[in-house]
Amino acid sequence: MTMLPARRFLPSLSLLTAFEAAARTGSITAAARELDLTQSAVSRQIKALENQLGVELFLRERQTIRLTVAGDSYAREIREALRRISSASLNLRANPHGGTLNLAILPTFGARWLAPRLGQFLATNPGITINLVTRLSPFDFRLDSIDAAIHFGDAVWPGAELTLLMREETIPACSPDFKQAHEIQAPSDLLRVPLLHLTTRPDAWERWFTETGVAFENVHGMLFDQFATASQAAIGGLGVALLPTFLIQDELARGELVAAVDRPMQSAQRYYLAFPRERAAYPPLVAFRDWIVKELAGS
């Protein structure tokens, strides 16, 4: 368990809120009005904070104040810390039993697979509230108020544990009209049509051509940062995209997308649920982890 710093390094909330308000508004008067205090009370609190820290936070010039370089840096960190305290308090009020799970998701996975199924989870776990935020890459759990994250990649996340969720199969997909217009029949035919690329998977097409035994020199095409836009571009006839089959089941069923050629490829990386080790036994996380593993196994 991580110990809190010594009390001398933990100023009271009243000192910090006075400092943050003055730093944000640039005025003792405005801070006093916002906090419903007198100007002298705010000034005393800021001075007490400076004395406790041993650092000058403001430059006083006649009737105005201006942050020092150190004060400006401190204000940014204190503002974020106060925001996190406020967020934690709101979450606790919304669910007094402490059943809130802050989950980081990948955009397309969250929108296309997770969101439509979350109702099932919440219905069977009525004491849990889930907050979703988008994160495209690993982050430091110690610096973010997030309990767990959906991760696609290698089984590596410093400071976190990983639970394997699923492997992924991709197929070269395009619109039926595009396939017919370009007379695509064999894997080598894709070398002469526009290919759509994901910036997060820059070598995906190279891997696909290698696995299908097609010799190639350079593979170029449009770049996209999310599967959602790449799939819409493919539906719109802009080219062929390598897309995860589990994310485009509806488009395949409606005939908006078809396999350009029947050559699926297993992705080298996998989906994981990442979480900090100290949260491994957190009841909402345990419930969600058990549910998503079972749900993906059956999909």
Stockholm file with secondary structure:
# STOCKHOLM 1.0

chainA/1-299         MTMLPARRFLPSLSLLTAFEAAARTGSITAAARELDLTQSAVSRQIKALENQLGVELFLRERQTIRLTVAGDSYAREIREALRRISSASLNLRANPHGGTLNLAILPTFGARWLAPRLGQFLATNPGITINLVTRLSPFDFRLDSIDAAIHFGDAVWPGAELTLLMREETIPACSPDFKQAHEIQAPSDLLRVPLLHLTTRPDAWERWFTETGVAFENVHGMLFDQFATASQAAIGGLGVALLPTFLIQDELARGELVAAVDRPMQSAQRYYLAFPRERAAYPPLVAFRDWIVKELAGS
#=GR chainA/1-299 SS CCCCCCGGGSCCHHHHHHHHHHHHHTCHHHHHHHHTCCHHHHHHHHHHHHHHHTSCCEEEETTEEEECHHHHHHHHHHHHHHHHHHHHHHHHHHCTTCCEEEEEECHHIIIIIIHHHHHHHHHHCTTCEEEEEECSSCCCGGGSCCSEEEEEESSCCTTEEEEEEECCEEEEEECHHHHHHTTCCSGGGGGGSCEEEETTCTTHHHHHHHHTTCCCSCCCEEEESSHHHHHHHHHTTSCEEEEEGGGSHHHHHHTSCEESSSCCEECSSEEEEEEEGGGTTCHHHHHHHHHHHHHHHTC
#=GC SS_cons         CCCCCCGGGSCCHHHHHHHHHHHHHTCHHHHHHHHTCCHHHHHHHHHHHHHHHTSCCEEEETTEEEECHHHHHHHHHHHHHHHHHHHHHHHHHHCTTCCEEEEEECHHIIIIIIHHHHHHHHHHCTTCEEEEEECSSCCCGGGSCCSEEEEEESSCCTTEEEEEEECCEEEEEECHHHHHHTTCCSGGGGGGSCEEEETTCTTHHHHHHHHTTCCCSCCCEEEESSHHHHHHHHHTTSCEEEEEGGGSHHHHHHTSCEESSSCCEECSSEEEEEEEGGGTTCHHHHHHHHHHHHHHHTC
//
